Amino acid sequence: MPYPIRIVGDKVVLREFTPADVDDVLEIIGDDQVTQWLSFDSRSHAEATAMIRGTVERAQQEPRAEFYLAVTARGAEERVIGFARIGLAGVKAGKLGYATAAKVWGHGYATDAARTLTAYAFQELGLHRVSAAIGPENTASIAMVEKLGFTKEGILRDHVFTNGTWRDSVLYSVLAHEWQAP
């Protein structure tokens, strides 16, 4: 698998992270407004730095087990406004995750990032299944994956421990033969 990769969507470009992205990433993973929807609590600058370092290292491993990419707006590719991730799990399966900075919510960046990375997972990685686990209260994310053609499978009980409590997740998936990039 080539490194680095760059995937162009309609509104976003997905690219590899670099150490220079730490401050932009901290605006996302250090923001309680964003992390309330994620599977981890807000992170410090040191934790963001360690996360980026680990992401860069794992991106260069062979075989590559995850595609954790920076989300940038087309035409402004130096600034990170989010992230999108496919973690390879099981046989020809991947787990999708994504987030954008609160200041860009409502502009379609997360939708385009998820669409672009899911298409990449099927077309380039040859995956059979992509799943997403979403907090039940995250109605915007649920609406987004449903718009992309994902099907609700059920509830993962006490799936993540975040913000001092256990939280369920709603499991969604889409299969390769069902995928039609909207």
Phi, psi and chi 1 to 4 in degrees:
 res  aa     phi    psi   chi1   chi2   chi3   chi4
   1 MET       -  128.4 -166.3   51.0   55.0      -
   2 PRO   -67.9  150.4   23.8  -30.6      -      -
   3 TYR  -136.5  136.0  175.1   88.1      -      -
   4 PRO   -81.9  158.5   29.8  -32.7      -      -
   5 ILE  -107.5  156.1   61.7  170.9      -      -
   6 ARG  -144.4  124.8 -177.5  175.5  180.0  -85.9
   7 ILE  -124.0  124.9  -49.4  166.1      -      -
   8 VAL   -99.5  126.0  179.1      -      -      -
   9 GLY  -104.8 -166.4      -      -      -      -
  10 ASP   -71.5  -43.4  -65.6  -24.5      -      -
  11 LYS  -113.5  -19.5  -66.4 -176.9  172.2 -162.2
  12 VAL  -126.0  161.9  -60.0      -      -      -
  13 VAL  -121.0  129.8  172.8      -      -      -
  14 LEU   -99.6  127.9  -52.8  179.2      -      -
  15 ARG  -140.8  166.6   63.6  160.4  172.8   82.1
  16 GLU   -66.4  148.6  -56.0  -72.6   -1.2      -
  17 PHE   -73.7  154.2  -79.6  104.0      -      -
  18 THR  -131.0  160.8   70.9      -      -      -
  19 PRO   -56.7  -25.3  -28.3   37.0      -      -
  20 ALA   -70.1   -9.7      -      -      -      -
  21 ASP   -85.8   -2.6  -64.6  -32.9      -      -
  22 VAL   -56.5  -47.0  169.2      -      -      -
  23 ASP   -64.2  -40.3  -69.7  -24.4      -      -
  24 ASP   -64.7  -41.3  -71.2  -15.2      -      -
  25 VAL   -64.9  -38.3  167.8      -      -      -
  26 LEU   -62.0  -32.1 -172.4   60.1      -      -
  27 GLU   -62.8  -21.9  -77.5 -172.4   38.0      -
  28 ILE   -95.2  -59.8  -58.1  160.2      -      -
  29 ILE   -82.4   -5.5   66.8  168.9      -      -
  30 GLY  -100.4    3.7      -      -      -      -
  31 ASP  -104.5  114.1 -177.9  -10.1      -      -
  32 ASP   -58.5  -29.9  -68.2  -18.0      -      -
  33 GLN   -63.2  -33.8 -169.8  177.8   -2.2      -
  34 VAL   -84.3  -49.0  175.1      -      -      -
  35 THR   -70.3  -14.3   60.6      -      -      -
  36 GLN   -58.5  -23.2   70.6  174.9  -38.1      -
  37 TRP   -97.8   -5.8  -53.2  115.6      -      -
  38 LEU   -98.5  178.6  -58.3  179.6      -      -
  39 SER   -93.8   13.8   60.8      -      -      -
  40 PHE  -146.1  157.8   55.7   83.5      -      -
  41 ASP   -76.4  167.2  -64.8  -19.3      -      -
  42 SER   -57.2  146.9  -68.7      -      -      -
  43 ARG  -112.1  154.7  -54.4  -93.2  168.5   96.7
  44 SER   -84.8  174.2   67.1      -      -      -
  45 HIS   -60.5  -43.9 -169.8  -83.0      -      -
  46 ALA   -62.8  -39.8      -      -      -      -
  47 GLU   -68.9  -37.4  -69.7  168.4  -38.6      -
  48 ALA   -64.6  -41.0      -      -      -      -
  49 THR   -61.7  -45.2  -59.1      -      -      -
  50 ALA   -65.4  -38.1      -      -      -      -
  51 MET   -62.4  -46.6 -176.2 -173.7  109.7      -
  52 ILE   -64.1  -43.3  -65.4  -60.6      -      -
  53 ARG   -58.5  -46.9 -174.0  178.9  -49.4  115.4
  54 GLY   -64.1  -39.7      -      -      -      -
  55 THR   -62.7  -43.9  -60.4      -      -      -
  56 VAL   -63.4  -43.5  169.6      -      -      -
  57 GLU   -63.8  -46.6  -71.4  170.7    6.6      -
  58 ARG   -66.7  -30.3  -72.4 -172.4  -54.5  -83.3
  59 ALA   -64.2  -23.9      -      -      -      -
  60 GLN   -98.2    1.9  -62.6  174.3   62.2      -
  61 GLN   -78.2  149.5  -68.4  175.3  -10.4      -
  62 GLU  -120.8  126.7  -72.6  -68.6  -25.5      -
  63 PRO   -74.8  154.1   28.5  -33.2      -      -
  64 ARG   -78.5  128.7 -169.7  166.6 -179.7  170.2
  65 ALA  -104.0  -10.0      -      -      -      -
  66 GLU  -150.3  152.5   76.3  172.8   -1.8      -
  67 PHE  -122.1   89.4  -66.3   80.0      -      -
  68 TYR  -104.2  104.4 -157.6  156.0      -      -
  69 LEU  -119.6  147.0  -57.8  170.8      -      -
  70 ALA   -73.7  138.3      -      -      -      -
  71 VAL  -100.3  124.2  174.5      -      -      -
  72 THR  -127.1  151.9   64.1      -      -      -
  73 ALA   -76.0  138.5      -      -      -      -
  74 ARG   -56.7  133.4  -77.9 -175.5   68.9  169.5
  75 GLY    88.8   -8.5      -      -      -      -
  76 ALA  -137.4   50.7      -      -      -      -
  77 GLU   -73.1   -7.7  -66.3  165.4   34.7      -
  78 GLU   -81.4  -22.2   69.4  -77.1   -9.7      -
  79 ARG   -99.0  125.7  -65.8  -61.1  -45.7  -98.2
  80 VAL   -84.1  126.1  175.8      -      -      -
  81 ILE  -113.4   -1.4   59.0  169.0      -      -
  82 GLY  -180.0 -171.3      -      -      -      -
  83 PHE  -143.9  156.3   61.2   80.6      -      -
  84 ALA  -139.9  140.2      -      -      -      -
  85 ARG  -140.8  136.5  176.9 -174.6 -176.4  -88.0
  86 ILE  -118.8  115.6  -69.7  -86.9      -      -
  87 GLY   -98.7  126.0      -      -      -      -
  88 LEU   -74.5  130.5  -56.4 -178.3      -      -
  89 ALA  -149.7  129.0      -      -      -      -
  90 GLY    77.2 -161.4      -      -      -      -
  91 VAL   -91.1  113.9  177.4      -      -      -
  92 LYS    51.4   39.8  -68.0 -171.6  160.6 -128.9
  93 ALA  -127.8  150.7      -      -      -      -
  94 GLY  -140.5  151.1      -      -      -      -
  95 LYS  -108.0  123.3  -64.4  179.6 -180.0  179.8
  96 LEU   -92.6  136.0  175.1   67.7      -      -
  97 GLY  -139.7  155.2      -      -      -      -
  98 TYR  -164.5  157.4   45.6   83.8      -      -
  99 ALA  -163.3  151.5      -      -      -      -
 100 THR  -130.6  158.8   55.9      -      -      -
 101 ALA   -61.5  142.4      -      -      -      -
 102 ALA   -56.8  -33.2      -      -      -      -
 103 LYS   -67.2  -13.9   67.0 -175.9  177.5 -173.3
 104 VAL  -112.9    9.3  -60.1      -      -      -
 105 TRP   -59.4  145.4  -73.8   -5.4      -      -
 106 GLY    86.4    5.9      -      -      -      -
 107 HIS  -106.6    2.9  -64.5  -79.4      -      -
 108 GLY    85.1    5.8      -      -      -      -
 109 TYR   -67.6  -43.6  -65.5  122.7      -      -
 110 ALA   -64.1  -42.1      -      -      -      -
 111 THR   -60.4  -46.8  -58.4      -      -      -
 112 ASP   -67.3  -37.7 -167.7   44.8      -      -
 113 ALA   -63.8  -46.0      -      -      -      -
 114 ALA   -64.7  -42.6      -      -      -      -
 115 ARG   -61.8  -47.6  175.9 -168.6  -53.2  112.3
 116 THR   -64.1  -43.1  -59.5      -      -      -
 117 LEU   -73.5  -35.2 -168.5   53.2      -      -
 118 THR   -65.8  -42.7  -58.8      -      -      -
 119 ALA   -60.1  -42.4      -      -      -      -
 120 TYR   -60.9  -42.1 -177.9   82.3      -      -
 121 ALA   -60.0  -41.1      -      -      -      -
 122 PHE   -79.3  -46.3  -70.4  132.6      -      -
 123 GLN   -78.7  -40.0  -64.2  162.6    4.8      -
 124 GLU  -100.7  -36.3  -58.1  -60.7  -36.1      -
 125 LEU   -92.3  -12.9  -58.7  178.2      -      -
 126 GLY    69.5   28.3      -      -      -      -
 127 LEU   -71.1  155.2  -63.1 -171.5      -      -
 128 HIS   -98.9  -28.9  172.7   70.9      -      -
 129 ARG  -144.6  137.9  169.3 -171.0  165.8   86.1
 130 VAL  -126.9  129.8  172.7      -      -      -
 131 SER  -120.1  160.4   63.4      -      -      -
 132 ALA  -141.9  131.9      -      -      -      -
 133 ALA  -108.5  119.8      -      -      -      -
 134 ILE  -126.6  138.1  -56.6  166.6      -      -
 135 GLY   -60.0  137.3      -      -      -      -
 136 PRO   -58.7  -26.8  -15.5   22.8      -      -
 137 GLU   -84.2   -8.3  -63.0   82.4   25.5      -
 138 ASN   -85.0   72.3 -167.3  -15.1      -      -
 139 THR   -64.1  -31.5   55.2      -      -      -
 140 ALA   -66.1  -42.8      -      -      -      -
 141 SER   -69.4  -39.2 -171.0      -      -      -
 142 ILE   -61.8  -45.6  -72.4  171.0      -      -
 143 ALA   -61.5  -37.5      -      -      -      -
 144 MET   -65.2  -48.9 -176.3 -167.9   85.6      -
 145 VAL   -68.2  -32.8  -64.6      -      -      -
 146 GLU   -64.9  -39.7  -72.4  177.4  -12.9      -
 147 LYS   -61.3  -33.1  174.4 -179.2  167.0 -177.3
 148 LEU   -81.2   -3.5  -67.3  177.8      -      -
 149 GLY    99.3    8.4      -      -      -      -
 150 PHE   -73.0  149.9  -77.6   65.3      -      -
 151 THR  -111.2  136.1  -61.4      -      -      -
 152 LYS   -71.2  129.2  179.6  179.6  175.8 -180.0
 153 GLU  -103.0  -33.2  -67.8 -170.4  -13.6      -
 154 GLY   158.1 -166.2      -      -      -      -
 155 ILE  -110.9  130.9  -55.3  -67.3      -      -
 156 LEU   -95.0  109.2  -59.5  170.6      -      -
 157 ARG   -75.7  137.9  -60.0  179.1  -48.3  136.7
 158 ASP    43.4   51.8  -77.0   -3.1      -      -
 159 HIS   -75.7  -40.2 -177.0 -128.5      -      -
 160 VAL  -131.3  149.9  -64.6      -      -      -
 161 PHE  -108.7  110.6 -172.8   80.8      -      -
 162 THR  -146.6  148.3 -178.1      -      -      -
 163 ASN    52.9   37.6  -61.3  -47.3      -      -
 164 GLY    78.9   10.0      -      -      -      -
 165 THR  -149.1  159.5 -172.0      -      -      -
 166 TRP   -79.8  144.1  -73.6  100.5      -      -
 167 ARG  -133.8  138.6 -174.6 -164.7   79.3 -151.0
 168 ASP   -72.4  164.2  -66.8  -11.7      -      -
 169 SER  -131.5  145.2  -67.0      -      -      -
 170 VAL   -93.4  125.6 -176.1      -      -      -
 171 LEU   -94.8  126.7 -177.9   62.8      -      -
 172 TYR  -120.9  153.4  -80.0   83.7      -      -
 173 SER  -151.6  161.6   70.5      -      -      -
 174 VAL  -139.1  139.6   63.2      -      -      -
 175 LEU  -100.5  156.3  -55.6  177.6      -      -
 176 ALA   -54.2  -43.2      -      -      -      -
 177 HIS   -73.2  -14.3   71.8  -88.8      -      -
 178 GLU   -90.4  -19.9  -60.7  167.9  -24.1      -
 179 TRP   -71.4  123.0  178.5 -108.8      -      -
 180 GLN  -137.9  101.1  -62.2  173.7  -11.2      -
 181 ALA   -53.9  113.2      -      -      -      -
 182 PRO   -68.9      -    6.6   -4.9      -      -
